Amino acid sequence: MEKLIIFLPLFASIISGFFGKKIGNKASQITTSLFVSIAALLSIYLFYDVIINGYSSNVIIAKWISSGLLDVNWSIKIDQLSAIMLVVVTLVSAIVHIYSIGYMSHDPHQPRFMSYLSLFTFAMLVLVTSDNFLQLFFGWEGVGLCSYFLIGFWFKKPSANSAAIKAFIVNRVGDFGFALGIFLIFYIFGTVNYEQVFNQVVLYEDNNLKFLGLEFNSINLICFLLFIGAMGKSAQIFLHTWLPDAMEGPTPVSALIHAATMVTAGVFLVVRCSPIYEYSPIILNFITIIGMSTALFAASIALVQDDIKKIIAYSTCSQLGYMFFATGVGAYNIAMFHLFTHAFFKALLFLGAGSIIHSFKDEQDIKKMGGVYKHLPYTYSFMIIGTLALTGFPFLSGFYSKDLIIEFAYLKGNTVGYYACAIGIFTAVLTSVYSWRLIFKTFHGNYNNKNQSISSVHESPLVMLLPLIILAIGSILSGFIFKDLFIGHGNFINFWDGSIFFLEPLSAEHPPKYILYLTPVLVTISIPFSYYIFLKNKSFINGLVNSNRPVYLFLKNKWYFDELYEILFVKSSKILGKYFWKKIDGLVIDRFGPDGLSNLFKYFSIKATKFQTGFIYQYAFVMLIGFSLILTIIIIK
């Protein structure tokens, strides 16, 4: 069963990719959707088996590398952590595949698109089921490569090509740190297999390394390098710039990348490596700071964006920040809980946005929408459910997972934990405001699209709405149904044993009641507040923007990260490249290398032609000179 879950998406990708033209668009769509859906059903059954019967396994597919100390297998590791990720990845991927049948119906390259989706799914499944860091890195790079294919799927569109290249390059920065971390793990522990590494960590807790005259704690350095990789893949602040631009790809791609697969890989990595991170409190505090900074930073930007997909993209970035500061305060299981619930409501929001864009004939600017809630009743309902879940409205999925993160940050009891708690609450309010801004500007108020009549705005086909129904159910119920499982209460108190390591058990205390009630109350109040400032009294927002123009431009331009990186890296690289091209490559390498040799041969060949006169006595003279030289060389030897 495990092998079917992993390899069905690969077979689907091969069939659609290599034989798509022969079997046709419909057959490609049905094959890929069917195979991934079967994998999703098997994953759900496997998850049930893990919960009820405590099933675990490590299926060895083949030997990969066996050289000296390096012994690596291709394997499928099933435990609580990988079982959850299998459900999230395959279920959301299956829904995206089915949704794509309708959304991409007018695209001439449907088999290629479906093939990329399935290959992306396969790479992510390899990542989450690995039992060693090398196989994990293979899947890690696989999803990076597939994201390049998918973001740049419309390759004739320059902005899509630029976004794909940007995503690929920024991720390589993080992956460089990740690769160094794996090298260091092998150098220290002599293996890259999870179990062997995790069993040795306590022995190297005080081990130090010297590099360039500086001394580093081995465990701290490994944790830092691994987290650099996680920052790139999960778009944390400083390595986040690729994620909003990734919206240039088709909307199903955005849902797949942002909801359940690529961007959650970094969170999965940190949680999987909890036996290492638990011995590095300084790096855990660093992760908390990065996570809460990302949560606040991304939410502030989303407040003023007008592209519907970019608003949701920055929301993803912000929610990933929550997950990371949950891991930073040691609540790895709660980070996984939020990852699980987030997959449902974020996929719902992205696919709902795709339904809106489809209805508006590819328009993404929310300022050019409005007043269509009666024309799109189903999409409107689904977007409301996704928004309520995202904002943590009481008793929907996000309420349980997000509030638990804030509570455990408070219970951490140190300064970083208290700051994370406060920023988490404030960010939740910002999340509610920008989410309801999207709803009110898209569906309410006046209709503002001059290129399309409101009567032509219509609901999406059933093949696009059915996936939204499944995601809406998950957005409503997943938090309530699975809260005890993820927290470890009642019958599930030992659920995470062997999968997540806690050096010290999480606090069983309850935070003050005002912490429990503050976030839901503020989130609820923000709904009428947003309705008032975005619909009833727009002059309030206009006045706020005009009186704080520098702040507005700062947020509108995404804290000027792109401009800063343009100056620091892009322009400086171009200047340096031009210098090496003109001065080193041109004047040194070319001059004394290929150009120099070609000029030398050309010079001698021109001289040699002067001997071709046609006079026998001149040929005889040359032969005599040559014979004399040969004789001289022989005598000297």
C-alpha positions as CSV (number, residue, x, y, z in Angstrom):
1,M,0.0,0.0,0.0
2,E,2.8,2.4,0.9
3,K,4.4,1.8,-2.5
4,L,1.2,2.5,-4.3
5,I,0.7,5.8,-2.4
6,I,4.2,7.0,-3.5
7,F,4.4,5.7,-7.0
8,L,0.8,6.2,-8.4
9,P,1.5,10.0,-8.8
10,L,4.8,9.2,-10.6
11,F,3.1,6.8,-13.0
12,A,0.4,9.4,-13.6
13,S,3.0,12.0,-14.4
14,I,4.8,9.6,-16.8
15,I,1.6,8.7,-18.6
16,S,0.4,12.3,-19.0
17,G,3.8,13.7,-19.8
18,F,5.0,11.2,-22.4
19,F,1.8,9.9,-23.8
20,G,-0.5,12.9,-23.3
21,K,-0.7,13.8,-27.0
22,K,-1.6,10.3,-27.9
23,I,-4.3,9.7,-25.3
24,G,-5.7,13.3,-25.4
25,N,-6.5,16.0,-22.9
26,K,-9.5,14.2,-21.2
27,A,-7.7,10.9,-20.7
28,S,-4.6,12.8,-19.3
29,Q,-6.8,14.7,-16.8
30,I,-8.8,11.6,-15.8
31,T,-5.7,9.4,-15.4
32,T,-3.7,11.8,-13.2
33,S,-6.8,12.8,-11.1
34,L,-7.7,9.1,-10.6
35,F,-4.3,7.9,-9.7
36,V,-3.7,10.8,-7.2
37,S,-7.2,10.3,-5.8
38,I,-6.5,6.6,-5.2
39,A,-3.3,7.6,-3.4
40,A,-5.3,10.0,-1.3
41,L,-7.8,7.3,-0.3
42,L,-5.0,4.9,0.6
43,S,-3.3,7.7,2.6
44,I,-6.5,8.3,4.6
45,Y,-6.8,4.6,5.3
46,L,-3.1,4.5,6.4
47,F,-3.7,7.5,8.7
48,Y,-6.6,5.7,10.3
49,D,-4.4,2.6,10.8
50,V,-1.7,4.7,12.4
51,I,-4.3,6.4,14.8
52,I,-6.2,3.3,15.8
53,N,-3.6,0.5,15.6
54,G,-0.4,2.5,16.1
55,Y,0.9,1.2,12.7
56,S,4.4,2.1,11.7
57,S,6.8,0.7,9.2
58,N,10.0,1.4,7.2
59,V,9.7,-0.2,3.7
60,I,13.1,-0.4,2.0
61,I,12.6,0.0,-1.7
62,A,16.2,-0.4,-2.7
63,K,19.8,0.3,-1.7
64,W,21.0,3.6,-2.9
65,I,24.5,4.3,-1.7
66,S,26.8,2.0,0.2
67,S,30.3,3.4,0.4
68,G,32.4,3.4,3.6
69,L,30.3,4.9,6.4
70,L,27.7,6.2,4.0
71,D,24.8,3.7,3.8
72,V,21.6,5.2,2.3
73,N,18.4,3.4,1.3
74,W,15.4,4.4,-0.8
75,S,12.7,3.9,1.8
76,I,9.2,4.7,2.8
77,K,9.1,5.6,6.5
78,I,5.6,5.5,8.0
79,D,5.0,7.0,11.4
80,Q,2.6,9.6,12.9
81,L,4.3,12.5,11.3
82,S,4.6,11.1,7.8
83,A,1.1,9.7,7.9
84,I,-0.3,13.2,8.6
85,M,1.7,14.7,5.8
86,L,0.6,11.9,3.4
87,V,-3.0,12.8,4.0
88,V,-2.4,16.5,3.6
89,V,-0.3,16.2,0.5
90,T,-2.3,13.6,-1.4
91,L,-5.8,14.9,-0.5
92,V,-5.1,18.6,-1.4
93,S,-3.2,17.4,-4.5
94,A,-6.2,15.2,-5.6
95,I,-8.6,18.1,-5.1
96,V,-6.3,20.5,-7.1
97,H,-6.1,17.9,-9.9
98,I,-9.9,17.6,-10.2
99,Y,-10.3,21.4,-9.9
100,S,-7.7,21.9,-12.7
101,I,-10.0,19.9,-15.1
102,G,-12.3,22.9,-15.1
103,Y,-9.9,25.7,-14.5
104,M,-7.4,24.7,-17.3
105,S,-10.1,23.5,-19.7
106,H,-9.1,26.2,-22.3
107,D,-5.4,25.7,-22.0
108,P,-3.8,24.0,-25.0
109,H,-1.1,22.2,-22.9
110,Q,-3.3,20.3,-20.4
111,P,-1.4,17.0,-20.4
112,R,1.9,18.8,-19.6
113,F,0.2,20.7,-16.7
114,M,-1.3,17.6,-15.2
115,S,2.0,15.8,-15.5
116,Y,3.8,18.5,-13.6
117,L,1.2,18.5,-10.9
118,S,1.6,14.7,-10.4
119,L,5.4,14.9,-10.5
120,F,5.3,17.7,-7.9
121,T,3.1,15.4,-5.7
122,F,5.5,12.5,-6.1
123,A,8.5,14.6,-5.1
124,M,6.7,15.8,-2.0
125,L,5.7,12.3,-1.0
126,V,9.4,11.2,-1.4
127,L,10.3,14.0,0.9
128,V,7.9,13.3,3.7
129,T,8.5,9.5,3.7
130,S,12.3,9.5,3.7
131,D,14.2,7.9,6.6
132,N,17.4,9.8,5.9
133,F,18.5,13.3,5.0
134,L,19.8,12.4,1.6
135,Q,16.4,11.1,0.3
136,L,14.8,14.1,2.0
137,F,17.1,16.3,0.0
138,F,16.2,14.5,-3.2
139,G,12.5,15.2,-2.6
140,W,13.4,18.8,-1.4
141,E,15.1,19.6,-4.7
142,G,12.4,17.7,-6.6
143,V,9.6,20.0,-5.4
144,G,11.9,23.0,-6.1
145,L,12.4,21.9,-9.7
146,C,8.6,21.2,-10.2
147,S,7.8,24.6,-8.7
148,Y,10.0,26.1,-11.4
149,F,8.0,24.1,-14.1
150,L,4.6,25.1,-12.6
151,I,5.2,28.7,-11.8
152,G,6.7,29.3,-15.3
153,F,4.1,27.0,-16.9
154,W,2.9,29.9,-19.1
155,F,6.4,30.3,-20.4
156,K,5.5,32.8,-23.1
157,K,4.6,35.3,-20.4
158,P,7.8,37.1,-19.4
159,S,6.6,37.8,-15.8
160,A,5.9,34.1,-15.3
161,N,9.4,33.2,-16.5
162,S,10.9,35.8,-14.2
163,A,8.9,34.6,-11.2
164,A,9.9,30.9,-11.9
165,I,13.6,31.9,-12.1
166,K,13.3,34.0,-8.9
167,A,11.7,31.2,-7.0
168,F,14.4,28.8,-8.2
169,I,17.3,31.0,-7.3
170,V,16.0,32.2,-3.9
171,N,15.3,28.6,-2.9
172,R,18.9,27.7,-4.0
173,V,20.2,30.1,-1.3
174,G,18.3,28.3,1.4
175,D,19.2,24.9,-0.1
176,F,22.9,25.8,0.0
177,G,22.6,26.1,3.8
178,F,20.5,22.9,4.0
179,A,23.2,21.0,2.0
180,L,25.9,22.3,4.3
181,G,23.8,21.1,7.3
182,I,23.6,17.6,5.8
183,F,27.4,17.6,5.2
184,L,28.0,18.6,8.8
185,I,25.6,15.9,10.1
186,F,27.6,13.3,8.2
187,Y,30.9,14.8,9.4
188,I,29.8,14.7,13.0
189,F,27.7,11.6,13.3
190,G,29.1,9.5,10.4
191,T,25.6,8.8,9.0
192,V,22.6,10.6,7.5
193,N,20.0,8.2,8.6
194,Y,17.4,9.8,11.0
195,E,17.4,7.1,13.7
196,Q,21.2,6.8,13.9
197,V,21.6,10.6,14.0
198,F,18.9,11.2,16.6
199,N,20.3,8.6,18.9
200,Q,23.7,10.2,19.0
201,V,22.6,13.8,19.4
202,V,22.9,13.8,23.3
203,L,26.5,12.5,23.0
204,Y,27.5,15.6,21.0
205,E,25.6,18.2,23.0
206,D,28.8,19.9,24.1
207,N,30.9,19.2,21.0
208,N,32.5,22.3,19.4
209,L,33.9,23.0,16.0
210,K,36.6,25.5,15.0
211,F,36.3,27.3,11.7
212,L,38.3,30.4,10.6
213,G,39.5,30.9,14.2
214,L,35.9,30.8,15.5
215,E,34.4,28.1,17.7
216,F,30.8,26.9,17.2
217,N,28.7,24.4,19.0
218,S,28.1,21.5,16.6
219,I,24.4,21.1,17.4
220,N,23.7,24.8,17.2
221,L,25.4,25.0,13.8
222,I,23.6,22.0,12.4
223,C,20.2,23.4,13.5
224,F,21.0,26.8,12.1
225,L,22.0,25.5,8.7
226,L,19.0,23.2,8.5
227,F,16.7,26.1,9.4
228,I,18.3,28.2,6.6
229,G,17.0,25.6,4.2
230,A,13.6,25.7,5.9
231,M,13.5,29.5,5.6
232,G,14.0,29.4,1.9
233,K,11.5,26.7,1.2
234,S,8.8,28.1,3.6
235,A,9.4,31.7,2.6
236,Q,10.4,33.2,5.9
237,I,11.5,36.8,6.1
238,F,14.6,37.6,4.1
239,L,14.1,34.6,1.9
240,H,10.4,35.2,1.2
241,T,10.6,37.3,-1.9
242,W,9.9,34.4,-4.3
243,L,6.5,33.5,-2.8
244,P,4.3,36.5,-3.9
245,D,5.7,36.4,-7.4
246,A,4.9,32.7,-7.6
247,M,1.3,33.8,-8.2
248,E,2.2,34.2,-11.8
249,G,1.5,30.5,-12.2
250,P,-2.0,29.1,-12.7
251,T,-4.2,29.3,-9.6
252,P,-4.2,25.5,-9.0
253,V,-0.4,25.8,-8.7
254,S,-0.8,28.5,-6.1
255,A,-3.1,26.3,-4.1
256,L,-0.8,23.2,-4.4
257,I,2.4,25.1,-3.5
258,H,0.9,27.3,-0.8
259,A,-1.5,25.1,0.9
260,A,0.0,21.7,1.5
261,T,3.2,20.9,-0.3
262,M,6.3,23.0,-1.0
263,V,6.0,25.8,1.6
264,T,5.1,23.4,4.4
265,A,8.3,21.3,3.8
266,G,10.3,23.7,6.0
267,V,8.0,23.2,8.9
268,F,8.0,19.5,8.4
269,L,11.9,19.5,8.4
270,V,12.1,21.3,11.8
271,V,9.4,19.1,13.4
272,R,11.1,15.9,12.0
273,C,14.4,17.1,13.4
274,S,12.9,17.9,16.9
275,P,15.4,15.4,18.5
276,I,18.2,17.8,17.3
277,Y,16.5,21.1,17.9
278,E,15.5,20.2,21.5
279,Y,19.2,20.4,22.3
280,S,19.6,23.8,20.8
281,P,17.5,26.4,22.8
282,I,19.4,29.3,21.2
283,I,18.3,28.3,17.7
284,L,14.8,27.6,18.9
285,N,14.6,31.2,20.1
286,F,16.0,32.3,16.8
287,I,13.3,30.4,15.0
288,T,10.7,32.0,17.2
289,I,11.9,35.5,16.4
290,I,12.0,34.7,12.6
291,G,8.6,33.2,12.8
292,M,6.9,36.0,14.6
293,S,8.6,38.6,12.5
294,T,7.4,36.9,9.3
295,A,3.9,36.6,10.7
296,L,3.7,40.3,11.4
297,F,5.6,41.5,8.3
298,A,3.6,39.5,5.8
299,A,0.2,40.4,7.4
300,S,1.1,44.1,7.3
301,I,1.9,43.9,3.6
302,A,-1.4,42.0,2.9
303,L,-3.3,45.0,4.3
304,V,-2.7,47.1,1.2
305,Q,-2.3,44.7,-1.7
306,D,-4.9,44.7,-4.5
307,D,-4.1,41.4,-6.3
308,I,-6.4,38.8,-4.8
309,K,-3.9,36.0,-5.1
310,K,-1.0,38.1,-3.6
311,I,-3.2,38.9,-0.6
312,I,-3.7,35.2,0.0
313,A,0.0,34.5,-0.7
314,Y,1.1,36.9,2.0
315,S,-1.4,35.3,4.2
316,T,0.3,32.0,3.6
317,C,3.6,33.6,4.5
318,S,2.2,34.9,7.7
319,Q,0.6,31.6,8.7
320,L,3.9,29.8,8.1
321,G,5.4,32.3,10.6
322,Y,2.9,31.1,13.2
323,M,3.9,27.5,12.5
324,F,7.6,28.3,12.9
325,F,7.2,30.2,16.2
326,A,5.2,27.3,17.4
327,T,8.2,25.0,16.7
328,G,10.4,27.7,18.3
329,V,8.5,27.5,21.6
330,G,8.7,23.7,21.5
331,A,5.1,23.1,20.5
332,Y,6.0,20.9,17.5
333,N,2.7,19.0,17.6
334,I,0.7,22.3,17.5
335,A,2.7,23.5,14.5
336,M,1.7,20.3,12.8
337,F,-1.9,20.9,13.9
338,H,-1.9,24.4,12.3
339,L,-0.2,23.0,9.2
340,F,-3.0,20.4,8.9
341,T,-5.9,22.8,9.3
342,H,-4.2,25.5,7.2
343,A,-4.1,23.1,4.3
344,F,-7.9,23.0,4.1
345,F,-8.8,26.6,4.5
346,K,-5.8,28.0,2.5
347,A,-6.5,25.6,-0.4
348,L,-10.2,26.7,-0.2
349,L,-9.2,30.4,-0.4
350,F,-6.9,29.9,-3.3
351,L,-9.3,27.7,-5.3
352,G,-12.1,30.1,-4.4
353,A,-10.0,33.0,-5.7
354,G,-9.4,30.9,-8.8
355,S,-13.2,30.6,-9.2
356,I,-13.5,34.4,-8.9
357,I,-10.7,35.0,-11.4
358,H,-12.3,32.5,-13.8
359,S,-15.6,34.3,-13.5
360,F,-14.0,37.7,-14.1
361,K,-12.1,36.4,-17.2
362,D,-8.6,36.4,-15.6
363,E,-9.0,39.7,-13.7
364,Q,-7.2,39.6,-10.3
365,D,-7.4,43.2,-9.1
366,I,-10.0,43.4,-6.2
367,K,-10.5,47.1,-7.0
368,K,-12.1,46.0,-10.3
369,M,-14.6,43.7,-8.7
370,G,-17.4,44.3,-6.2
371,G,-21.1,43.7,-5.9
372,V,-21.2,40.2,-7.2
373,Y,-22.1,38.1,-4.2
374,K,-25.6,37.4,-5.7
375,H,-23.9,36.3,-9.0
376,L,-21.4,34.0,-7.3
377,P,-23.4,32.6,-4.4
378,Y,-21.5,29.3,-4.0
379,T,-18.0,30.8,-4.4
380,Y,-19.1,33.6,-2.0
381,S,-20.1,31.1,0.6
382,F,-16.9,29.1,0.3
383,M,-14.8,32.2,0.6
384,I,-16.6,33.3,3.7
385,I,-16.0,29.8,5.3
386,G,-12.3,30.0,4.3
387,T,-12.0,33.5,5.7
388,L,-13.6,32.6,9.0
389,A,-11.3,29.6,9.4
390,L,-8.2,31.6,8.5
391,T,-9.0,34.4,10.9
392,G,-9.6,32.0,13.8
393,F,-13.3,32.6,14.2
394,P,-14.6,30.6,17.1
395,F,-15.1,26.8,16.5
396,L,-13.8,26.7,12.9
397,S,-10.5,24.9,12.2
398,G,-8.2,27.9,12.5
399,F,-9.6,28.8,15.8
400,Y,-8.3,25.7,17.5
401,S,-4.8,25.5,15.9
402,K,-4.0,29.2,15.9
403,D,-5.1,29.9,19.4
404,L,-3.2,27.0,20.7
405,I,0.0,28.4,19.2
406,I,-0.6,31.7,20.9
407,E,-1.4,30.0,24.2
408,F,1.8,27.8,24.1
409,A,3.9,30.8,23.2
410,Y,2.6,32.5,26.4
411,L,3.2,29.3,28.5
412,K,6.8,29.1,27.3
413,G,7.3,31.7,30.1
414,N,10.4,33.5,28.7
415,T,10.7,36.9,27.1
416,V,10.7,35.5,23.5
417,G,7.6,33.5,24.2
418,Y,5.7,36.6,25.6
419,Y,6.7,38.7,22.6
420,A,5.6,35.9,20.3
421,C,2.3,35.7,22.1
422,A,1.7,39.4,21.8
423,I,2.7,39.6,18.1
424,G,0.6,36.5,17.4
425,I,-2.5,38.2,18.8
426,F,-1.8,41.5,17.0
427,T,-1.2,39.6,13.7
428,A,-4.5,37.7,14.1
429,V,-6.3,41.0,14.2
430,L,-4.4,42.2,11.0
431,T,-5.3,38.9,9.4
432,S,-8.9,39.4,10.1
433,V,-8.8,43.0,8.7
434,Y,-7.1,42.2,5.4
435,S,-9.2,39.0,4.9
436,W,-12.5,40.8,5.3
437,R,-11.1,43.7,3.1
438,L,-10.7,41.1,0.4
439,I,-14.3,39.8,0.9
440,F,-16.0,43.2,1.0
441,K,-14.1,44.6,-1.9
442,T,-14.6,41.5,-4.1
443,F,-18.2,40.7,-3.3
444,H,-19.8,43.8,-1.9
445,G,-20.1,47.5,-2.7
446,N,-20.3,48.8,-6.3
447,Y,-19.4,46.8,-9.3
448,N,-16.2,48.4,-10.7
449,N,-15.2,46.4,-13.7
450,K,-15.4,48.5,-16.9
451,N,-14.3,45.7,-19.2
452,Q,-17.0,43.3,-18.4
453,S,-20.7,43.7,-17.6
454,I,-22.0,42.3,-14.3
455,S,-24.5,40.1,-16.1
456,S,-21.7,38.1,-17.6
457,V,-20.2,37.2,-14.2
458,H,-21.3,33.6,-13.6
459,E,-20.6,30.8,-11.2
460,S,-17.9,28.3,-12.0
461,P,-18.7,24.8,-13.4
462,L,-19.5,21.9,-11.0
463,V,-16.1,20.3,-11.5
464,M,-14.5,23.4,-9.9
465,L,-17.2,23.7,-7.1
466,L,-17.1,20.1,-5.9
467,P,-13.5,20.3,-4.6
468,L,-14.5,23.5,-2.8
469,I,-17.2,21.6,-0.9
470,I,-14.7,19.1,0.4
471,L,-12.3,21.8,1.5
472,A,-15.1,23.8,3.1
473,I,-16.0,20.7,5.2
474,G,-12.4,20.3,6.2
475,S,-12.1,24.0,7.1
476,I,-15.1,23.8,9.4
477,L,-14.6,20.4,11.1
478,S,-10.8,19.5,10.9
479,G,-9.9,21.5,14.0
480,F,-12.7,20.2,16.2
481,I,-12.3,16.6,15.2
482,F,-8.6,16.3,15.4
483,K,-7.7,18.7,18.3
484,D,-7.3,15.9,20.9
485,L,-5.2,13.9,18.5
486,F,-2.7,16.7,17.8
487,I,-2.6,18.1,21.3
488,G,-2.2,14.6,22.8
489,H,-5.2,14.5,25.1
490,G,-7.4,11.7,26.3
491,N,-6.9,8.5,24.4
492,F,-4.1,10.1,22.3
493,I,-1.8,11.1,25.1
494,N,1.0,9.0,23.6
495,F,0.2,9.6,20.0
496,W,3.4,11.4,19.1
497,D,5.8,9.0,20.9
498,G,8.6,8.0,18.5
499,S,7.8,10.7,16.0
500,I,8.3,14.0,17.8
501,F,10.8,14.4,20.7
502,F,10.2,16.6,23.7
503,L,13.2,17.1,26.0
504,E,10.7,18.6,28.5
505,P,7.0,17.9,28.2
506,L,4.8,20.8,27.1
507,S,3.2,22.8,29.9
508,A,-0.1,21.4,31.1
509,E,-1.2,24.6,32.7
510,H,-3.8,27.0,31.3
511,P,-2.9,30.6,30.4
512,P,-4.9,33.4,32.0
513,K,-8.5,33.6,30.7
514,Y,-7.9,37.0,29.0
515,I,-5.3,35.2,26.8
516,L,-7.9,32.6,25.9
517,Y,-10.6,35.1,25.1
518,L,-8.7,38.0,23.7
519,T,-8.0,36.8,20.2
520,P,-11.5,35.4,19.4
521,V,-13.1,38.6,20.7
522,L,-10.8,40.9,18.7
523,V,-11.2,38.7,15.6
524,T,-15.0,38.9,15.9
525,I,-15.0,42.7,16.5
526,S,-12.8,43.2,13.5
527,I,-15.6,42.0,11.2
528,P,-18.0,44.9,11.7
529,F,-15.0,47.2,12.0
530,S,-13.8,46.1,8.5
531,Y,-17.3,46.4,7.1
532,Y,-17.5,50.0,8.4
533,I,-14.1,51.2,7.1
534,F,-14.2,49.4,3.8
535,L,-17.8,49.8,2.8
536,K,-19.7,52.3,4.9
537,N,-17.1,55.0,5.5
538,K,-14.4,54.7,2.8
539,S,-13.2,58.2,3.6
540,F,-11.7,56.9,6.8
541,I,-9.3,54.7,4.9
542,N,-8.6,57.4,2.3
543,G,-7.8,59.9,5.0
544,L,-5.6,57.3,6.9
545,V,-3.7,56.6,3.7
546,N,-3.2,60.3,2.8
547,S,-2.1,61.3,6.2
548,N,0.4,58.4,6.4
549,R,1.6,58.2,2.8
550,P,5.1,57.1,3.6
551,V,3.8,54.2,5.7
552,Y,1.4,53.2,3.0
553,L,4.1,53.2,0.3
554,F,6.4,51.3,2.6
555,L,3.7,48.5,2.9
556,K,2.6,48.8,-0.7
557,N,6.2,48.2,-1.9
558,K,6.5,45.2,0.4
559,W,9.0,46.8,2.8
560,Y,11.2,47.5,-0.2
561,F,12.8,44.1,0.0
562,D,12.8,43.6,-3.7
563,E,14.4,47.1,-4.3
564,L,17.0,46.4,-1.6
565,Y,17.9,43.1,-3.0
566,E,18.1,44.6,-6.5
567,I,20.8,47.0,-5.2
568,L,22.6,44.6,-3.0
569,F,22.7,41.5,-5.2
570,V,21.3,42.0,-8.7
571,K,23.1,45.3,-9.7
572,S,26.3,44.5,-7.8
573,S,26.4,41.0,-9.5
574,K,25.9,42.7,-12.9
575,I,28.7,45.2,-12.1
576,L,31.0,42.4,-10.9
577,G,30.1,40.2,-13.8
578,K,30.8,43.0,-16.3
579,Y,34.2,43.6,-14.7
580,F,35.2,39.9,-14.9
581,W,33.8,39.7,-18.4
582,K,35.7,42.7,-19.7
583,K,38.9,42.7,-17.6
584,I,39.5,39.1,-16.7
585,D,37.6,37.0,-19.3
586,G,38.3,39.3,-22.2
587,L,41.7,40.8,-21.6
588,V,43.3,37.8,-19.8
589,I,41.6,34.5,-20.5
590,D,40.5,35.2,-24.1
591,R,43.6,37.1,-25.0
592,F,46.1,34.5,-23.9
593,G,43.7,31.5,-24.3
594,P,41.6,30.7,-27.3
595,D,42.0,34.1,-29.0
596,G,45.7,34.1,-28.4
597,L,46.2,30.6,-29.7
598,S,44.1,31.3,-32.8
599,N,46.0,34.5,-33.5
600,L,49.3,32.6,-33.1
601,F,48.3,29.9,-35.5
602,K,47.0,32.5,-37.9
603,Y,50.3,34.4,-37.8
604,F,52.4,31.3,-38.5
605,S,50.1,30.1,-41.2
606,I,50.4,33.4,-43.0
607,K,54.2,33.2,-42.7
608,A,54.1,29.6,-43.9
609,T,52.2,30.5,-47.1
610,K,55.1,32.7,-48.2
611,F,57.1,29.6,-48.8
612,Q,54.5,28.3,-51.3
613,T,56.1,30.1,-54.3
614,G,56.2,27.3,-56.9
615,F,60.0,27.5,-57.4
616,I,61.8,24.2,-56.9
617,Y,65.1,25.7,-55.6
618,Q,63.2,27.4,-52.8
619,Y,61.5,24.1,-51.8
620,A,64.9,22.4,-51.8
621,F,66.3,25.2,-49.6
622,V,63.5,24.8,-47.1
623,M,64.0,21.0,-47.1
624,L,67.8,21.5,-46.5
625,I,67.1,23.8,-43.6
626,G,64.7,21.3,-42.1
627,F,67.1,18.4,-42.5
628,S,69.8,20.5,-40.8
629,L,67.6,21.2,-37.8
630,I,66.6,17.5,-37.4
631,L,70.3,16.5,-37.6
632,T,71.3,19.1,-35.1
633,I,68.6,17.9,-32.6
634,I,69.8,14.3,-33.0
635,I,73.4,15.2,-32.5
636,I,72.6,17.2,-29.3
637,K,70.6,14.3,-27.8
